Amino acid sequence: MRYAIIIYIIILLVAITSCKKITPVAINQINGASNVCLGEKQVQYSVSVESPVDYTLWTVPEGAEITSGQGTNSIKVNFGRKPGKISVRLYNDGELVSPEAYFEVNFGISNQWCRDINLTAGTRANAVGFSIGNKGYIGLGNYSEPNSAPVNRIDFWEYDPSSYTWTQKTPFPGISRVAAVGFSIGNKGYVGTGYRGTGSLPSDYFRDFWEYDPTANEWIAKDSLPGSGRQYAFGFSVGDKGYLGAGQTSLSGALADFYEYDPNTDNWVQKNSFTYPLLGAVGFSIGNKGYVGTGFNGGFVYYNDFYEYNPDNDQWVQKESFPGTSRYAAVGFSIGNKGYIGTGFHSGISNSYFGSFYEYNPITGFWTEKDSLPGQPRGYAIAFSIDNKGYIGVGAAPSSVFLDDFWVFTQ
C-alpha cells in the first residue's frame, strides 16, 4: 500500500510539472544602432523586457560575431560584410517564453563616412572612376613599389555594393595611361584622353576615346576627341550627352576648349570654351546642368572658382566659390540634387594634401562643410556615386604613398 501511495504521488507530481503554465514575457524594445559601418566593431545592443528571464538568445547577421553578452540582455557585436537582422528570444527554465523579436541593421550612416572594401587590385593613383546603374568602375592609373618609378595600368574593375565585392573585367584596350577622363552615359561607360607617363612629345598625350559595355564586358573604340591630346581634363555627362574639356598638353600648357559627345552619332561638337585655361579640375552633373570647380593653371595659380554649365544655351555661369583651400586633383560626385567636392592637392602650402569635403546645394547656391574623409589626406583619387551613396578611393598621399582604400558617404 505504501509503495502504491508513493507511485501515485510521483505520477501526480509529473502530471503537475508537465502541465506547468508557461508565463509569456513581453519584449518592450531592442536598443542599438540601426545604421552602422561595414565591419564596425563592438557595437552594443540591449533588450528591454517586462520581467526577468533566465536566458536571452541573440542571433546576428551572417558574418557578424557576438563578442560578449550572449545569454544576457546586452551584447556587443563585430559586424562583417553583411547587414541584416538582429533577433532576440527569451527563455525561462529552458522554455521559450517570447516570440522572436528582431531589429534590422543597415550599413551606412547618414552624413558620415564609413570604410568600405579596399580595391582588390592594390594601390593606384591617377585612375578613372564612374558608375553605371548600381555598379561602380575603376581602372587605369598608376602604382608604385617602394623606391621604384610608377608603373601605368590598364586593368579595369567593377564594384558591387550589394555584395561588397570587386570583380576584374576586360582590361582597357588602349595604351596604358594616367590622368584620363571617365564618365557614363546611360548604360555605357566612356574613357578617353590621358598621358603616357613618360616623355613630352605630342604623342605622349592621348585623345582616343573608348566605350565600355558592362553587359557584354567589352570595349569599343569611338571617335577621338578633337583638338589636342591632354591629361587632367574634366568630364561629366548630362542626359544623353557627354562633355569633356580643358586639361594640359605638352604643346600649349593648360587648355580651355570644351566639347560635347553624342553617343548616338559618335560625334564631337566643340562648345563654348571654359572661362580660362585649367587642368586638374573637378567635373560632375546635377540634373540637367554640369559643374566644374577647383584646378590650377599649370603654373602657380590654384583655383577655388566654381561654374555651372547649361547645355541648353551653351553658357558658363560662375557660382559661389568652393569654400575650401584652392586645390587641384580633387574629386567630385553628385547624389540626388546635391554635389560634393573633396580631397585634392596644393603644392604651394604646408599640409598640401587634403581630406576636407563639402556639399553644394544648387537651389540655394551655398556650400556646407561635411565631415572630412577619414584615413590619409590625398590627391589624384577617384569618385563615383550609386543611389544615395558616394564613394572615394585610392589616390596618392604625402611622400608619394599610393593608396588602395575605399570610403563611402551616405547622404
N, C-alpha and C positions, 0 to 999 in steps of 0.2 A: 504494500500500500504506500509506504513512504517513498519508494522509488517511482511509483506512478505519479505522486504529487510533484516530485522534483522534475520529472519529464514534462508534466503539464505546465509547470512554471517556466521551464526553458522554452517550450513551444510558445507560451504566451508572450514571453519577452522578445522572442524572434519576431512574432507577429506584430508586436507594438513597434519594434525597431523598423521593420520593413514598411510599416505604414506611417513612418515619421513624416510629418509635413515639412516640405522644403519652403522656407520663407524667402521670397524673392527680395533682392537688393537692387535698388534703382541706381543707375549711373547718372549723376547730375550733370557732369561736364568733364571733357578731356581738355586739359590746358597745355599749350605749347605753340610753337611757331608753325603756321600753315604754309609759309614760304621760307625755304632755306636755299643755301647754295649747294650745288652738286659737290658731293664729297665732304660736306661740312661735318665737323667733329663735335662730340659731346653736347648735342642738343637735348635739352631736358623736356620731358613730357610727364604730366601727372594726371591722375584721375580723381575727381571728387565724387564720393559715394554717400548714400544717406545713412549707412551704418557700417561698422567694421566687418571685414571679411578675412578669411584665413589666407587666401592666395589670390593674387591678381596675375592673370596670364596675358602677356602682351605679345603681339606679332607685329613685325615691321616689314617694309618693302624688301623685295629681293635685292640682295647685295648689301643691305644695311645690317648693322650689328648692334645689339644691345650690350653696352659695355658694363652697365651696372643697374641694379634695381629690379631685375626680373623677379616676379612673385610679390613685389610691393606695389604701392600706389604711385611710385615715381621712378622713372628710368632715365638713362642717358643713352643717346643713340649716335653712332657714327654712320653717316649716310654713304652709299656707294654711288653707282651711276644711274639708279632708277628711283624716281619719286613713287608715290603710291599711298597705300592705306596703312595707317597705324590702328590696330584694333585691340580691344580690351574685353576679357571675360572674367567674371568673378566667381570664386569657389568658396564654399563653406563645408567642412567635413568631407572634402573630396567630391562634393556635389556642385554642379553648375547652378548658380543662383541668379544669373542675369543673362539676358540675351546679349549677343555681341554688339558692342558699340564701336564706332570707328571714326577716324579723323583723316581727311585727305590732306596730303602734303605735296606741294608742287615745288619745282626748282625755279628760282628766280625771285629776287626781292625788288619791289618797286623802287625805282630811282637809286638803285645801288648796283655796284659791280660784283660779280661772282667769278671765281676761277672756273675756267672751262677745260676741256681736254686739249692737251698740247698737240701741236701739229705732229703727226706720226713721222713725217719725213725729216724732222730735225730743224735746226736753226736756219734762218734766212732773213734777208732784208731786201728792199727794193723790188718786192714781188707785186703781182696784181691780185686783186680780190674783188669778187662781186657775188651776187646771189641770183638764182633762177628759181622761182617758185619757193618751195620750202627747203631748199638746199643752198649751201654756201660753197664757193670755189676759190682756190688759191693756187697760184703756180708761178713759174719763172723766178726771177730774182737771183740772188747770190748768197753764198755762205762762206764761212772761213774757218779753217782749222787754226789752232794757236800757232803763231809765228809763220803763217802762210798767207799768200795773197788770196783774195776772194775768188771763188770759182762760180761761174754762171750755171744756172739750172734751166731745164726745160720740162721738169716733171710737173704734174697737174693733179690736184686732189679735190675731192668732194667731201663736204662735211654734212652729216645728217644729224640735226639737233634732236630728233625723236629718239635716236639710239646712241647719241654721243659718240659717233664713230667717224673716222676718216677713211676714205677709200681711194686708192690710187686709180686714176683714169688715164686715157690715152695721152701721151705726152704732147706738148705743144710742138707742131711740126716745123716751125720756123727756126731761125738761128737763135741760140741761147742769148739772153739779154737781161738787162736791168732797167728799171725806171720806165717801163712800158705803161700803157693805159688799158684798163679793163672796165667794161660795163655790160649790162644786159639790156636787151630789148625783147619784150615778150618772153618767149620760152627758149631764147638763144643767148649765148654769151659772145662777147667780142673782145679781142685783144689786138693791140697794134702799137706801133712806134717802139721806142726804147733805144738802148745803147749797148753796143757790143761789150763795152767794159774796158777795152784797151785801144789806144790809138786816138787820133783826132782827125782822121780823114772823113769826108762826107759819107763814105760807105760804112763807117762805123756807127752811124745814126740811122735808124730804120724808119720807114714809112709804110711798110707792109701791114696788112690788116686781115684778121682771121676770124671766122665764125665757129663757135663750138656748139654742137647739138648734143645735149645731155641724154636724149632718148637713144640716139644711135651711137653715142660716145665717139664722135668723130669730128675732125676739124676740116673746114673748107676754106681755101684761100679766096679772099674777096678783093674788091677794087682797092688799090693802095690809096692812102691819104695824099691829096695834092700837096704841093709845096715841098718844103724841106723835111728830111728825116729829123727826128728830135727825141729827146729824153725829157722826163719830168714835165710832160704836158698834163693838162687836166681833162677830164671827161665826165660825162653824165648822159642820161637818157631822159627824154620827156615824151610820153605817149609812145608812138611807133617810130621815133627817130632817135638817133644817137648824135652826140656833139663832142667835138674834140678840138682843143686849141692850145695856143701858147707853147711853152716849153723852151728847150735850149738845143741849138745846133752848133756844130763847130764852125760853120760858115758865118753866122751873124749873131752869135750870142743868144740872148733871150729873144723870144718871138711873141707876137701879139695876134697873129692870124687865127681864124676861127672857122670851123667847118661843120656842116650838118650832113649826117649819113642816113640814107634811106635804104633799109634792108630789102624792101620790095623791089627796088630798081637796081640795087647795088651801085648807087651813085653818090658822090660827094658834091655838095654845093657850098661855095665859100659864102660866109655870112659876115656881118659887121665884126670887125676885129675887137678884141678886148681893149680896154681903155689904155693900157700901156704894156710893154714887154714884160713877161712874167714867167717864172718857172717854179716848180715845186709847190704849186697852189693846190687847194682842195676844191673838188667839184662834186656836187650832188644835186638832186632834184627833190622838190616838194610839190606835189600836184602837177600843175601844168607850167611850172617855172623851174629854171635852173639857177644854181647859186655857186659862186666862186669866191674864195677868200684866202687870205694869207699868201705866202710865197715870197720870193725875192727877185731882184733884177739881174742876178748873175754876178754882181759886183759886191757892193757893201750896203745896199738898201734892202731892208726886210720890211714886209708889209703886214698890217692887220686890217687892211681895207676889205670890204665885203660888198659884192654886187649881185644883183638879180638879173637874170636874162629871161626875156619874154619872147618865145619863138613866134608868137602871132604877129608881132611887129618888128622882130629882129632888133630889139633895143636892149642896151645895158643900162641899169639904173643903180646908182650907189645907195647902199643901205647903211644902217648903223654899223660902225666898225666892230670887228671881233674884239672883245674886251680883254683878252689875254695878251701876253707879250707877243710882239710880232715874231713871225717864225716861218719856216718852210718845212717841207717833208712831213707835214701833219696829215691827219686822216679825217674824213668826214663821212657821214651817212645820214639818212632820214628814217624816222619812224612815224608813220601816220602824217600828221601835219606839223611836225617839228623837225628841225635839223640839228645836227651835232658836229662839233669840231673839237679835236683834242690831240694830244701828244705833239711832236714836232721838234725842231732843232733851230738854234741860232748860234752861229759860230762866234759872234762878237761879244758875248756876255759869259759870265761865270754861270755854272749850273745850266749849261746850254741845252740840255735835253729836258723835255717837259712831259709831265703826266697830267697836266691840268686839262679840264674838259668842260665844255659849255654847250648850252642848249639855246637854239634860236627859234623864236616864235614869229612867223611871217605875218600873222594877223596884227600883233602889237608892234612888231619891228624891234622887239627887245631881246637881249641876251640874258641868260641866267646861268650863273656858275653852278656846276654839279660836282659831285664827288670826283676827285682825281682818280685816274686809272691806278689801281694797286700795282704792285710789282715795280719793276725798274722803269724810270722815265725813258722815253725812246723817241726816235725818229724813224722814217722810212718803213713804217708798219703798213698793214693793210686793214681795211674795214669793210663790212657789209652788214645788211640788216635782213632779218627774217621775222615776219609777223611783228610783234611788239618788242623785239629784242635787237640790240645792236651788238656787233662783235668786233673787237680789235685784237690783233695779234701779231706775233713775230716782230721784226724790226731790228734796229741797232741801238744799243745803249752806250753810255760813256765808255771810253777806252776801246771802241770798236768791238764791243761784245755783241755777238749775234744771238738772237733770242728765238725760242720756239713756243713760248707760252701764248695762250688764248684766254680772253676775258669776255664776259657777256654782261651787257647792261640792259635791264628790264625797265621799260618806260612806266 
